[in-house]
Amino acid sequence: MRDLGIYFGTFAPCHVGHFEQIVRAKRENKHAAVIISGYEGDRGDRIGMNLAHRTRAMRQLLRHDSNVSILELNETDIPRYPAGWQPWLEMLESLIRQTKDALDFDVESATFYIGEREYIEPLESYFNDKWPEIDIHMTMVDRKILGISGTEIRETPILNWDYVTRPFRRFFVQNILVTGAPNSGKSMLIEDLARRYSTSCSIEYAEEYFEDHQLKSPDLDAKDFHAIGIGQFELNRRHIHSNATRKIFFADTDVLYSKVHNMLAAHDEQDYVNQIFEHYIHLQTWSLILIMPPPEDSSDYDRKFYNLLLEQLEHYNLMNHAVILNNTYLENYNRAHALIDEILKEGKDN
């Protein structure tokens, strides 16, 4: 067994092939350093998975593993490969040195696990020169063992879902929002769809809040609206990140829904609450928005709410991927089913 194994990559995302190499690095050495590299606008960043996101996900994947250190190498301020070899090597050495110096044993050998042959000479030359007291080894890894690549996953993530390690899956979850008039049957549709696709769904957080605080709608003040809106956002976020969420997630309303209720309320701090909601609305991303109109026997408030909701969806340019479901329940269910299958057509398995 050698002392320190070093494995680096962009990990956009970290798939099971990467994980097999991490296991090898930490079992063939007393300790392993996993280094996530990248820069602003890189291939991960372009699909909503920036360097900080990837580092955090890798830490989640390997948490409680005392044999591994997770390091982040930010290449934003150096020239792109291959022009930036020298500053990149200097940054790499600095990161590895931090790990090496923090270990409770002297590192006498270091092994780099690499997937590109053109990396061998620069790494070997640089580290033999910088660390003459350490035996430097290069080990080529077989990138074709599992027949999958990060590029294939980024291009068809649903088809390759099972190859993606769990903390990285959330970056590929397709988020479906079901919204519309109050009392329009949103929750029933969401529950049936979540059962159909064997995944998770959120509830309308306001119902839980009313129960916990023993409130009714006329009792709500600015603090309550704020708590309900942010509570819905956090509930949806937890489901997106949940291990129970599989490829697709169904949200029973969102922050925008809370904003519309706030706009129709009678308290004096509407603008203040809406400003807070504005930030969270822009953080939400939806692959599809299903809109439920008010039933024929709905109240004036429910109809007024629905019309204002549509105006707000237009205001945020969200109607371009929204569909109004205005038929019978079964027809609405089948229509939603077909739309979701279209999203999952890269590799649906239901």
C-alpha positions as a Markdown table, in Angstrom:
| # | Residue | x | y | z |
|---|---|---|---|---|
| 1 | Met | 0.0 | 0.0 | 0.0 |
| 2 | Arg | 1.2 | 3.5 | -0.9 |
| 3 | Asp | 0.6 | 6.7 | 1.1 |
| 4 | Leu | -1.4 | 9.2 | -1.0 |
| 5 | Gly | -3.7 | 8.6 | -3.9 |
| 6 | Ile | -4.7 | 11.6 | -6.1 |
| 7 | Tyr | -7.6 | 11.6 | -8.4 |
| 8 | Phe | -8.8 | 14.7 | -10.2 |
| 9 | Gly | -11.5 | 15.7 | -12.7 |
| 10 | Thr | -14.4 | 18.0 | -13.5 |
| 11 | Phe | -17.0 | 15.5 | -12.2 |
| 12 | Ala | -19.8 | 17.0 | -14.1 |
| 13 | Pro | -21.4 | 14.9 | -12.8 |
| 14 | Cys | -19.7 | 12.3 | -10.7 |
| 15 | His | -20.9 | 8.9 | -12.1 |
| 16 | Val | -20.3 | 5.4 | -11.0 |
| 17 | Gly | -17.2 | 5.0 | -13.1 |
| 18 | His | -15.6 | 7.9 | -11.3 |
| 19 | Phe | -16.7 | 6.4 | -8.0 |
| 20 | Glu | -15.0 | 3.1 | -8.8 |
| 21 | Gln | -11.7 | 5.0 | -9.3 |
| 22 | Ile | -12.2 | 6.9 | -6.0 |
| 23 | Val | -12.6 | 3.6 | -4.2 |
| 24 | Arg | -9.5 | 2.3 | -5.9 |
| 25 | Ala | -7.5 | 5.4 | -4.9 |
| 26 | Lys | -8.5 | 5.2 | -1.3 |
| 27 | Arg | -8.0 | 1.4 | -1.0 |
| 28 | Glu | -4.6 | 1.3 | -2.7 |
| 29 | Asn | -3.3 | 4.1 | -0.5 |
| 30 | Lys | -3.5 | 5.2 | 3.2 |
| 31 | His | -5.4 | 8.3 | 2.1 |
| 32 | Ala | -6.9 | 9.8 | -1.1 |
| 33 | Ala | -7.3 | 13.3 | -2.3 |
| 34 | Val | -10.2 | 13.9 | -4.7 |
| 35 | Ile | -9.8 | 17.2 | -6.6 |
| 36 | Ile | -12.8 | 18.8 | -8.4 |
| 37 | Ser | -11.6 | 21.3 | -11.0 |
| 38 | Gly | -13.5 | 23.7 | -13.2 |
| 39 | Tyr | -14.1 | 27.4 | -14.0 |
| 40 | Glu | -17.0 | 29.8 | -14.5 |
| 41 | Gly | -18.9 | 28.8 | -17.6 |
| 42 | Asp | -17.5 | 25.3 | -17.9 |
| 43 | Arg | -19.5 | 22.3 | -19.1 |
| 44 | Gly | -21.0 | 21.7 | -15.7 |
| 45 | Asp | -21.8 | 25.3 | -15.1 |
| 46 | Arg | -23.6 | 25.5 | -18.4 |
| 47 | Ile | -26.2 | 23.0 | -17.2 |
| 48 | Gly | -26.6 | 24.5 | -13.7 |
| 49 | Met | -23.9 | 22.5 | -11.9 |
| 50 | Asn | -21.1 | 25.0 | -11.2 |
| 51 | Leu | -17.8 | 24.1 | -9.4 |
| 52 | Ala | -19.1 | 25.0 | -6.0 |
| 53 | His | -22.2 | 22.8 | -6.5 |
| 54 | Arg | -20.1 | 19.9 | -7.7 |
| 55 | Thr | -17.7 | 20.2 | -4.7 |
| 56 | Arg | -20.6 | 20.3 | -2.3 |
| 57 | Ala | -22.2 | 17.2 | -3.9 |
| 58 | Met | -18.9 | 15.3 | -3.7 |
| 59 | Arg | -18.6 | 16.1 | -0.1 |
| 60 | Gln | -22.1 | 14.7 | 0.4 |
| 61 | Leu | -21.2 | 11.6 | -1.5 |
| 62 | Leu | -18.1 | 10.9 | 0.6 |
| 63 | Arg | -19.1 | 12.4 | 4.0 |
| 64 | His | -17.9 | 10.5 | 7.0 |
| 65 | Asp | -15.2 | 8.9 | 4.9 |
| 66 | Ser | -12.0 | 9.7 | 6.8 |
| 67 | Asn | -9.8 | 8.2 | 4.1 |
| 68 | Val | -10.7 | 10.9 | 1.6 |
| 69 | Ser | -10.1 | 14.6 | 1.3 |
| 70 | Ile | -12.3 | 16.7 | -1.1 |
| 71 | Leu | -10.5 | 19.6 | -2.7 |
| 72 | Glu | -11.6 | 22.3 | -5.1 |
| 73 | Leu | -9.4 | 23.7 | -7.9 |
| 74 | Asn | -10.9 | 26.9 | -9.4 |
| 75 | Glu | -9.4 | 27.5 | -12.8 |
| 76 | Thr | -11.4 | 30.6 | -13.6 |
| 77 | Asp | -8.5 | 33.0 | -13.4 |
| 78 | Ile | -5.9 | 31.0 | -15.3 |
| 79 | Pro | -5.7 | 30.3 | -19.1 |
| 80 | Arg | -7.7 | 27.4 | -20.5 |
| 81 | Tyr | -6.0 | 24.0 | -21.1 |
| 82 | Pro | -3.4 | 23.5 | -22.4 |
| 83 | Ala | -2.1 | 27.1 | -22.1 |
| 84 | Gly | -2.6 | 27.1 | -18.3 |
| 85 | Trp | -0.6 | 24.0 | -17.5 |
| 86 | Gln | 2.0 | 25.7 | -15.3 |
| 87 | Pro | -0.4 | 27.8 | -13.1 |
| 88 | Trp | -2.7 | 24.7 | -12.9 |
| 89 | Leu | 0.1 | 22.5 | -11.7 |
| 90 | Glu | 1.1 | 25.1 | -9.1 |
| 91 | Met | -2.5 | 25.3 | -7.8 |
| 92 | Leu | -2.7 | 21.5 | -7.8 |
| 93 | Glu | 0.5 | 21.2 | -5.8 |
| 94 | Ser | -0.7 | 23.7 | -3.3 |
| 95 | Leu | -4.0 | 21.8 | -2.7 |
| 96 | Ile | -2.2 | 18.4 | -2.4 |
| 97 | Arg | 0.4 | 19.9 | 0.0 |
| 98 | Gln | -2.4 | 21.1 | 2.3 |
| 99 | Thr | -3.8 | 17.6 | 2.5 |
| 100 | Lys | -0.3 | 16.0 | 2.8 |
| 101 | Asp | 0.7 | 18.3 | 5.6 |
| 102 | Ala | -2.5 | 17.7 | 7.5 |
| 103 | Leu | -2.1 | 13.9 | 7.6 |
| 104 | Asp | -0.9 | 12.1 | 10.7 |
| 105 | Phe | 1.8 | 10.2 | 8.9 |
| 106 | Asp | 4.7 | 11.2 | 6.6 |
| 107 | Val | 3.9 | 10.8 | 2.9 |
| 108 | Glu | 6.7 | 9.0 | 1.1 |
| 109 | Ser | 4.8 | 7.9 | -2.0 |
| 110 | Ala | 2.0 | 9.6 | -4.1 |
| 111 | Thr | 0.1 | 8.0 | -6.9 |
| 112 | Phe | -1.8 | 10.0 | -9.5 |
| 113 | Tyr | -4.8 | 8.2 | -11.1 |
| 114 | Ile | -5.3 | 9.7 | -14.5 |
| 115 | Gly | -7.4 | 9.1 | -17.6 |
| 116 | Glu | -5.4 | 10.9 | -20.3 |
| 117 | Arg | -1.9 | 9.9 | -21.3 |
| 118 | Glu | -0.8 | 13.4 | -22.2 |
| 119 | Tyr | -1.1 | 14.3 | -18.5 |
| 120 | Ile | 1.6 | 11.8 | -17.5 |
| 121 | Glu | 4.7 | 13.7 | -18.6 |
| 122 | Pro | 3.8 | 17.2 | -17.2 |
| 123 | Leu | 2.6 | 15.7 | -13.8 |
| 124 | Glu | 5.6 | 13.4 | -13.5 |
| 125 | Ser | 8.1 | 16.1 | -14.4 |
| 126 | Tyr | 6.6 | 18.7 | -12.2 |
| 127 | Phe | 6.1 | 16.7 | -9.0 |
| 128 | Asn | 9.5 | 14.8 | -9.3 |
| 129 | Asp | 11.1 | 18.2 | -9.4 |
| 130 | Lys | 9.1 | 19.7 | -6.6 |
| 131 | Trp | 9.0 | 16.7 | -4.3 |
| 132 | Pro | 12.2 | 14.7 | -4.8 |
| 133 | Glu | 11.8 | 13.1 | -1.4 |
| 134 | Ile | 8.5 | 11.4 | -2.5 |
| 135 | Asp | 8.1 | 8.5 | -4.9 |
| 136 | Ile | 5.8 | 9.7 | -7.6 |
| 137 | His | 3.7 | 7.1 | -9.5 |
| 138 | Met | 1.3 | 7.4 | -12.4 |
| 139 | Thr | -1.6 | 5.0 | -12.9 |
| 140 | Met | -3.7 | 5.0 | -16.0 |
| 141 | Val | -7.4 | 4.3 | -15.3 |
| 142 | Asp | -9.7 | 2.6 | -17.8 |
| 143 | Arg | -12.4 | 5.2 | -18.6 |
| 144 | Lys | -14.3 | 2.6 | -20.6 |
| 145 | Ile | -14.9 | 0.1 | -17.9 |
| 146 | Leu | -18.6 | 1.0 | -17.6 |
| 147 | Gly | -19.1 | 2.3 | -21.1 |
| 148 | Ile | -20.4 | 5.7 | -19.9 |
| 149 | Ser | -19.1 | 9.2 | -19.9 |
| 150 | Gly | -20.0 | 12.6 | -18.4 |
| 151 | Thr | -20.8 | 13.8 | -21.8 |
| 152 | Glu | -23.3 | 11.0 | -22.4 |
| 153 | Ile | -24.9 | 11.7 | -19.1 |
| 154 | Arg | -25.2 | 15.5 | -19.7 |
| 155 | Glu | -26.7 | 14.9 | -23.1 |
| 156 | Thr | -29.2 | 12.2 | -22.0 |
| 157 | Pro | -29.4 | 12.3 | -18.2 |
| 158 | Ile | -32.7 | 10.5 | -17.8 |
| 159 | Leu | -31.6 | 7.6 | -19.9 |
| 160 | Asn | -28.4 | 7.3 | -17.9 |
| 161 | Trp | -30.0 | 8.1 | -14.5 |
| 162 | Asp | -28.7 | 5.0 | -12.7 |
| 163 | Tyr | -25.1 | 5.8 | -13.6 |
| 164 | Val | -25.2 | 9.1 | -11.8 |
| 165 | Thr | -24.1 | 9.0 | -8.1 |
| 166 | Arg | -27.0 | 10.1 | -5.8 |
| 167 | Pro | -25.9 | 13.6 | -4.7 |
| 168 | Phe | -25.4 | 14.6 | -8.3 |
| 169 | Arg | -28.8 | 13.5 | -9.5 |
| 170 | Arg | -30.6 | 16.6 | -8.2 |
| 171 | Phe | -29.0 | 18.6 | -11.0 |
| 172 | Phe | -30.9 | 16.5 | -13.6 |
| 173 | Val | -34.3 | 16.2 | -11.8 |
| 174 | Gln | -37.2 | 17.5 | -14.0 |
| 175 | Asn | -39.3 | 19.7 | -11.8 |
| 176 | Ile | -43.1 | 19.8 | -12.5 |
| 177 | Leu | -45.2 | 22.6 | -10.9 |
| 178 | Val | -48.9 | 22.0 | -10.5 |
| 179 | Thr | -50.7 | 25.3 | -9.7 |
| 180 | Gly | -54.0 | 27.0 | -10.4 |
| 181 | Ala | -57.1 | 28.1 | -8.6 |
| 182 | Pro | -57.6 | 27.1 | -4.9 |
| 183 | Asn | -59.8 | 24.0 | -4.6 |
| 184 | Ser | -59.2 | 23.0 | -8.2 |
| 185 | Gly | -58.0 | 19.4 | -7.5 |
| 186 | Lys | -54.2 | 20.1 | -7.7 |
| 187 | Ser | -53.3 | 17.8 | -4.8 |
| 188 | Met | -55.2 | 14.9 | -6.1 |
| 189 | Leu | -53.5 | 15.1 | -9.5 |
| 190 | Ile | -50.1 | 15.5 | -8.0 |
| 191 | Glu | -50.5 | 12.5 | -5.7 |
| 192 | Asp | -51.6 | 10.3 | -8.6 |
| 193 | Leu | -48.8 | 11.4 | -10.9 |
| 194 | Ala | -46.2 | 10.9 | -8.1 |
| 195 | Arg | -47.5 | 7.4 | -7.6 |
| 196 | Arg | -47.5 | 6.8 | -11.3 |
| 197 | Tyr | -43.8 | 7.8 | -11.7 |
| 198 | Ser | -42.7 | 6.3 | -8.4 |
| 199 | Thr | -41.3 | 9.6 | -7.2 |
| 200 | Ser | -41.9 | 12.2 | -4.6 |
| 201 | Cys | -44.2 | 15.2 | -4.4 |
| 202 | Ser | -44.6 | 18.2 | -2.1 |
| 203 | Ile | -47.8 | 19.2 | -0.3 |
| 204 | Glu | -49.2 | 22.7 | -0.2 |
| 205 | Tyr | -47.2 | 24.0 | 2.8 |
| 206 | Ala | -50.0 | 26.6 | 3.8 |
| 207 | Glu | -52.2 | 23.7 | 4.9 |
| 208 | Glu | -49.5 | 22.5 | 7.3 |
| 209 | Tyr | -48.9 | 26.0 | 8.5 |
| 210 | Phe | -52.5 | 26.7 | 9.2 |
| 211 | Glu | -52.8 | 23.5 | 11.2 |
| 212 | Asp | -49.6 | 24.1 | 13.2 |
| 213 | His | -50.6 | 27.7 | 14.1 |
| 214 | Gln | -54.3 | 27.1 | 14.2 |
| 215 | Leu | -55.0 | 29.9 | 11.7 |
| 216 | Lys | -57.5 | 30.7 | 9.1 |
| 217 | Ser | -56.9 | 32.8 | 5.9 |
| 218 | Pro | -58.4 | 36.1 | 7.3 |
| 219 | Asp | -55.9 | 35.9 | 10.3 |
| 220 | Leu | -52.8 | 36.1 | 8.2 |
| 221 | Asp | -50.3 | 38.9 | 8.5 |
| 222 | Ala | -47.1 | 39.7 | 6.7 |
| 223 | Lys | -45.1 | 37.4 | 8.9 |
| 224 | Asp | -47.4 | 34.5 | 8.1 |
| 225 | Phe | -47.3 | 35.1 | 4.3 |
| 226 | His | -43.5 | 35.3 | 4.5 |
| 227 | Ala | -43.3 | 32.0 | 6.4 |
| 228 | Ile | -45.7 | 30.2 | 4.1 |
| 229 | Gly | -43.9 | 31.4 | 0.9 |
| 230 | Ile | -40.4 | 30.5 | 2.1 |
| 231 | Gly | -41.7 | 27.4 | 3.7 |
| 232 | Gln | -43.1 | 26.2 | 0.4 |
| 233 | Phe | -39.8 | 27.0 | -1.4 |
| 234 | Glu | -37.8 | 25.0 | 1.2 |
| 235 | Leu | -40.2 | 22.1 | 1.2 |
| 236 | Asn | -39.9 | 21.9 | -2.6 |
| 237 | Arg | -36.1 | 22.2 | -2.4 |
| 238 | Arg | -35.9 | 19.4 | 0.1 |
| 239 | His | -37.9 | 17.1 | -2.2 |
| 240 | Ile | -35.7 | 17.9 | -5.2 |
| 241 | His | -32.7 | 16.9 | -3.1 |
| 242 | Ser | -34.4 | 13.9 | -1.6 |
| 243 | Asn | -33.3 | 10.3 | -2.2 |
| 244 | Ala | -37.0 | 9.5 | -2.7 |
| 245 | Thr | -37.1 | 11.8 | -5.8 |
| 246 | Arg | -36.5 | 9.8 | -9.0 |
| 247 | Lys | -36.0 | 11.6 | -12.3 |
| 248 | Ile | -39.0 | 13.9 | -11.8 |
| 249 | Phe | -40.5 | 15.9 | -8.9 |
| 250 | Phe | -44.1 | 17.3 | -8.6 |
| 251 | Ala | -44.6 | 20.5 | -6.6 |
| 252 | Asp | -47.9 | 21.4 | -5.1 |
| 253 | Thr | -47.7 | 25.2 | -5.6 |
| 254 | Asp | -44.7 | 27.4 | -5.2 |
| 255 | Val | -43.6 | 30.9 | -4.0 |
| 256 | Leu | -45.4 | 32.6 | -6.9 |
| 257 | Tyr | -48.7 | 31.0 | -5.6 |
| 258 | Ser | -47.9 | 32.5 | -2.2 |
| 259 | Lys | -47.2 | 35.8 | -3.8 |
| 260 | Val | -50.7 | 35.9 | -5.4 |
| 261 | His | -52.4 | 35.2 | -2.1 |
| 262 | Asn | -50.3 | 38.0 | -0.6 |
| 263 | Met | -51.3 | 40.4 | -3.3 |
| 264 | Leu | -55.0 | 39.7 | -2.5 |
| 265 | Ala | -54.5 | 40.1 | 1.3 |
| 266 | Ala | -55.5 | 43.0 | 3.4 |
| 267 | His | -52.3 | 43.7 | 5.4 |
| 268 | Asp | -50.1 | 46.8 | 5.0 |
| 269 | Glu | -46.8 | 45.1 | 4.1 |
| 270 | Gln | -47.7 | 43.5 | 0.8 |
| 271 | Asp | -44.8 | 45.2 | -1.1 |
| 272 | Tyr | -42.3 | 44.2 | 1.5 |
| 273 | Val | -43.3 | 40.5 | 1.3 |
| 274 | Asn | -43.5 | 40.6 | -2.5 |
| 275 | Gln | -39.9 | 41.9 | -2.7 |
| 276 | Ile | -38.8 | 38.9 | -0.6 |
| 277 | Phe | -40.8 | 36.5 | -2.8 |
| 278 | Glu | -39.3 | 38.1 | -5.9 |
| 279 | His | -35.8 | 36.7 | -5.1 |
| 280 | Tyr | -37.1 | 33.1 | -4.5 |
| 281 | Ile | -39.3 | 33.1 | -7.6 |
| 282 | His | -36.3 | 33.6 | -9.8 |
| 283 | Leu | -34.5 | 30.7 | -8.0 |
| 284 | Gln | -37.2 | 28.3 | -9.1 |
| 285 | Thr | -36.8 | 26.3 | -12.3 |
| 286 | Trp | -39.7 | 24.3 | -13.9 |
| 287 | Ser | -39.6 | 21.9 | -16.8 |
| 288 | Leu | -43.4 | 22.0 | -17.0 |
| 289 | Ile | -46.2 | 24.0 | -15.3 |
| 290 | Leu | -49.6 | 22.4 | -15.2 |
| 291 | Ile | -52.4 | 24.9 | -14.4 |
| 292 | Met | -55.8 | 23.9 | -12.9 |
| 293 | Pro | -58.6 | 26.4 | -13.6 |
| 294 | Pro | -61.4 | 27.0 | -11.0 |
| 295 | Pro | -64.4 | 24.7 | -11.1 |
| 296 | Glu | -67.8 | 26.0 | -12.2 |
| 297 | Asp | -69.0 | 26.3 | -8.6 |
| 298 | Ser | -65.9 | 28.2 | -7.4 |
| 299 | Ser | -66.0 | 31.3 | -5.2 |
| 300 | Asp | -65.3 | 34.8 | -6.4 |
| 301 | Tyr | -62.0 | 34.8 | -4.5 |
| 302 | Asp | -60.9 | 31.6 | -6.3 |
| 303 | Arg | -61.7 | 33.1 | -9.7 |
| 304 | Lys | -60.0 | 36.4 | -8.9 |
| 305 | Phe | -57.0 | 34.5 | -7.6 |
| 306 | Tyr | -56.8 | 32.4 | -10.8 |
| 307 | Asn | -56.9 | 35.4 | -13.1 |
| 308 | Leu | -54.2 | 37.2 | -11.1 |
| 309 | Leu | -52.1 | 34.0 | -11.1 |
| 310 | Leu | -52.2 | 33.9 | -14.9 |
| 311 | Glu | -51.1 | 37.5 | -15.0 |
| 312 | Gln | -48.2 | 36.7 | -12.7 |
| 313 | Leu | -47.2 | 33.7 | -14.8 |
| 314 | Glu | -47.1 | 36.0 | -17.8 |
| 315 | His | -45.2 | 38.6 | -15.9 |
| 316 | Tyr | -42.4 | 36.1 | -15.1 |
| 317 | Asn | -42.5 | 34.7 | -18.7 |
| 318 | Leu | -43.6 | 31.3 | -17.4 |
| 319 | Met | -46.6 | 30.7 | -19.7 |
| 320 | Asn | -44.3 | 29.5 | -22.6 |
| 321 | His | -43.9 | 26.1 | -20.9 |
| 322 | Ala | -47.3 | 26.0 | -19.1 |
| 323 | Val | -50.3 | 24.0 | -20.0 |
| 324 | Ile | -53.9 | 24.6 | -18.7 |
| 325 | Leu | -55.7 | 21.5 | -17.9 |
| 326 | Asn | -59.4 | 22.3 | -18.3 |
| 327 | Asn | -61.2 | 19.0 | -18.9 |
| 328 | Thr | -62.4 | 16.2 | -16.7 |
| 329 | Tyr | -60.1 | 14.8 | -14.1 |
| 330 | Leu | -59.3 | 11.7 | -16.1 |
| 331 | Glu | -58.6 | 13.7 | -19.3 |
| 332 | Asn | -56.4 | 16.1 | -17.3 |
| 333 | Tyr | -54.5 | 13.2 | -15.8 |
| 334 | Asn | -53.9 | 11.6 | -19.2 |
| 335 | Arg | -52.9 | 14.9 | -20.7 |
| 336 | Ala | -50.4 | 15.5 | -17.9 |
| 337 | His | -49.1 | 11.9 | -18.2 |
| 338 | Ala | -48.5 | 12.4 | -22.0 |
| 339 | Leu | -46.6 | 15.7 | -21.4 |
| 340 | Ile | -44.4 | 14.1 | -18.7 |
| 341 | Asp | -43.7 | 11.1 | -20.9 |
| 342 | Glu | -42.5 | 13.6 | -23.6 |
| 343 | Ile | -40.1 | 15.1 | -21.1 |
| 344 | Leu | -38.8 | 11.6 | -20.1 |
| 345 | Lys | -38.7 | 10.3 | -23.6 |
| 346 | Glu | -34.9 | 10.1 | -23.5 |
| 347 | Gly | -35.2 | 7.0 | -21.3 |
| 348 | Lys | -38.5 | 6.7 | -19.5 |
| 349 | Asp | -38.9 | 3.3 | -17.8 |
| 350 | Asn | -42.5 | 3.5 | -16.6 |
